Amino acid sequence: MKIKKFDVVELKNKNKAVILEIYKRKKYYAEIVNERGETVTKRDIINNEIKNVIYGKEKIR
């Protein structure tokens, strides 16, 4: 799956994350948000933690 900057993704632990920076193909710096919309933390996540992309900045045609 192609993940870009500022995409919103769902994590396997049911939290959501906004991708803030892309380091390499499978490593991202993200802001983690819980189910109530409160920021939990900002940390690095890897591709294996991501369940799916909820919202992409631009749609692919």
N, C-alpha and C positions, 0 to 999 in steps of 0.2 A: 504494500500500500504506500502511496506517495503522500508524505506529510510535509506541509509547507509552514512557513512562519505565520503565526497568528491563527492557526487552525485550532479548533476545539475538539479534543479527543476524550473518549470514555476509557477509563482505566479498568483493569480487571478487578480491582478492589471497590468498584462502584463509584469512585470519585471521578471528577472531571478535571481536565487540565487544559490550559492555554499554552501553546508552544510559543516561547519567547525568543529562543535562539536554537539554531541547528549546528551542532558541532561536527558530526560525521553522519553517515547514512543512518545509523541506528542509535544515535545518542542525541538527546535533546535537553535543553534547559526549559523548565516549565513551571508555571504557577498552578499549584494543586488547589482545587476548590471542592468542598464537601457537598452533600446533597442539599443543604440549606443555602448554598451560595456564599459561604464564608471561606475566606482564604485560609488554608491550612499551613502551607509552606511553599517556598520556591526551592526546587531542587532538580538534579539531573534525573532523567528517566531514560529507559532504554526501550527499544521496539517491542520486546517481549512483554512489557507491562501494559501495552496499549491493546484495547479490545477492538475499537473501531473509531472512525472519524465521524463526529457528529455534525460539525459545520466547517466547511472550507471557505477560505477567503474568496477564491474564485472557482467557479464551476468549470469543469473540463467540457468542451464542446465536442 
